[in-house]
Amino acid sequence: MCRVGPRALLLSFRAPLSTSSVSPLSTSSPSSLSRTSTFHISLTPSSPLSTSALSHFSLTTPSPLSLTTPSLLSLTTPSPLSLSSPRPSIPVDPAVLEIPVQYGDQRQVWVEGWDTLEAAPSSILDLHPEVWSVYPRMDIIHSNMVWQSKYNVVNYNHVKNTREMIYAYGGGAKPWQQKGTGRARQGSRRAPQWVRGGKAHGPRGPRSLYYMLPWAVRVYGLIHTLSVKMVQDDVHVVEDLELPTCDPAYLTNLVRARGWAPSVLVVDTADTFPTALTQATEDVPHINLMPVYGLNVNSMIKHETLVLTRRAVQDLTAKLLHALHSTDVRDKSERNRTGPRQLELKMEQHRPRL
């Protein structure tokens, strides 16, 4: 290992070095004298150091005939971020450049019907890019999933502490005297360090895991999940929900013939669904019905295929755009944390034009 200092210089001359690159000093005339002489050191192959790593170093030592006294040693290395070295170019597949823009652009979807097993599109529906073409953020979707799995959960785990164990099972008397026995002092057989004693810091249920997610995070969770479903080609729009028959086999064959995923979530604006569709999905556990006001992130992730009616798409788009551009988001976030403080309805001052 090369050390910076006079001893390192002395050791370097004693090491088995190759002096083929050492330039001898010229003593013929004073003009040929240099203030410093540079020695390019290269180790033999038997040296533990790599010669390629030391080939960039130049060891500068003061000349014995120098009129001034410069620094003893200086190691100079070329900068790894040299501007002269060309930057490597990353090859790009031409097919990647032909991929259309997937986010921030207007989307369109076919409007289908239930009359035939095969898809028979009747029209095209334009979708708003702020709702159906947003670059998805997985952290927002995950926050909604965690919130929905915890906000209605109550932890009932409960363990007894020392006083509760004494009250239930006894053992509160001092087991032996304080001094004179040679044993450690004890105050109760129900202390935490005893077997079958009380727990010091155990769970003290029932404890609710409820917390409220901010308003903006919930709105963005719905928008980003819808955009993910749209990119994955799992969103299908139908004109209405009128099935020609109430046979469950017809509905399962329709899902299979159209290439939908087995788990289907059907969404409409009304609470009451048609009788034929309700009877057909009653015995099919992987096809469920939901009104548009109950649509949530967990249900959309749980079901692979999302089927919406035309009026459900329009109603959902209008509500989410209103939530995105509303001017009372701060008041809504405050109400989520503290609850309502006034009974009268506070209308918005500036309602955006949708």
Stockholm file with secondary structure:
# STOCKHOLM 1.0

chainA/1-354         MCRVGPRALLLSFRAPLSTSSVSPLSTSSPSSLSRTSTFHISLTPSSPLSTSALSHFSLTTPSPLSLTTPSLLSLTTPSPLSLSSPRPSIPVDPAVLEIPVQYGDQRQVWVEGWDTLEAAPSSILDLHPEVWSVYPRMDIIHSNMVWQSKYNVVNYNHVKNTREMIYAYGGGAKPWQQKGTGRARQGSRRAPQWVRGGKAHGPRGPRSLYYMLPWAVRVYGLIHTLSVKMVQDDVHVVEDLELPTCDPAYLTNLVRARGWAPSVLVVDTADTFPTALTQATEDVPHINLMPVYGLNVNSMIKHETLVLTRRAVQDLTAKLLHALHSTDVRDKSERNRTGPRQLELKMEQHRPRL
#=GR chainA/1-354 SS CCCSSHHHHHHHHHSCBCGGGCCCCCCSCGGGCCSEEEECCCBCTTSSSCHHHHTTCCEEEECTTCSSCCCSCCBCCCCTTCTTSCCCCCCCCHHHHTSCCCSSSCEEEEEECSSSSSCCCCEEEEECHHHHSCCCCHHHHHHHHHHHHHTTCEECCBCCCHHHHHHHHCCCSCSSCSSSSSSCCCSCTTSTTSTTCCCSSCCBCCEECCCCCCHHHHHHHHHHHHHHHHHTTCEEEESCCCCSCCCHHHHHHHHHHTTCCSSEEEEESSSSCCHHHHHHHHTCTTEEEEEGGGCCHHHHHHSSEEEEEHHHHHHHHHHHHHHHSCSCHHHHHHHHHHCCCCSSCCCCSCCCCC
#=GC SS_cons         CCCSSHHHHHHHHHSCBCGGGCCCCCCSCGGGCCSEEEECCCBCTTSSSCHHHHTTCCEEEECTTCSSCCCSCCBCCCCTTCTTSCCCCCCCCHHHHTSCCCSSSCEEEEEECSSSSSCCCCEEEEECHHHHSCCCCHHHHHHHHHHHHHTTCEECCBCCCHHHHHHHHCCCSCSSCSSSSSSCCCSCTTSTTSTTCCCSSCCBCCEECCCCCCHHHHHHHHHHHHHHHHHTTCEEEESCCCCSCCCHHHHHHHHHHTTCCSSEEEEESSSSCCHHHHHHHHTCTTEEEEEGGGCCHHHHHHSSEEEEEHHHHHHHHHHHHHHHSCSCHHHHHHHHHHCCCCSSCCCCSCCCCC
//
